[in-house]
Amino acid sequence: MSFHILLLEDDVALARLTKDFLQQQGYVVSLASHSQKAQLLLKQQQIDLLLCDVMLPGQSGFEFVAQIRQSYPGPILFMTAQTQLQHQLTGLGLGAQDYLLKPLDPRLLLAKIQVFLPKETAKAQSDTSTECRQFNLLLNSQCRSVTLAGQPLPLTHAEFMLLQTLLLQFGKIVSRNWLFREQLGREYDGMDRTMDGRVSRLRKKLQAVDPNWNIVTAWGEGYYLSYENSPAV
């Protein structure tokens, strides 16, 4: 499985160099030089991570992220020459996971990306069985597809990763702290509702097809996947 990165950067030479480097590391990279094209790509393709410049023609990177953040749940990394603290605070306040300062060593960029799209995870998934099934739910990690009650279930990358984790540990509680570290790249602070929102959206998609499915919140611990009130183990 190759993760898909969208690079929103109006410096054509830098964009091509960055794309070439990341593709050599095994990632799929799409380029956009302005926000309109980036928005179109987000609608048309499965994007796993957004690399976004701040100073762009027309709509700025900050304005673009503010516009799409509710509809795009994946990780966002700002990549810009704007060094002022207020710019960094603004970017992080918009929900970005990091704010990277140009000029940026490509090795550092790769390290930052691998926090959210680790190559080891992709390799581990390809080395194990590609299919996981419970009752009428089938997940294929190689095709990154989910079928529920015989029909395709469209999921975002974040929802797919969450479902895969819960399905592999079916009926067992998966720690909220572990999910934050492994899927969000940060520690759970006791207040952050990001994972709760992700769980809620995935639960609604499952139950819209088959109400017997549920993601149960074990208060103070985490979550587990159940079917017809299957108990946690």
Buried (B, 14 or more C-beta within 10 A) or exposed (E): BBBBBBBBBBBEEBBBEBBEBBEEBEBBBBBBBBBEBBBEBBEEEBBBBBBBBBEBEEBBBBBBBBEBBEEBBBBBBBBBEBEEEEBBEBBBEBBBBBBBBEEBEBEEBBEBBBBBBBBEBBEEBEEEEEEBEBBBBBBBBEEBBBBBBEEEBEBBBBBBBBBBBBBBBBBEBBBBBEBBEBBBBEEBEEEBEBBEEBBEBBBEBBEEBBEBBBBBBEEEEBBBBBBEEBEBE
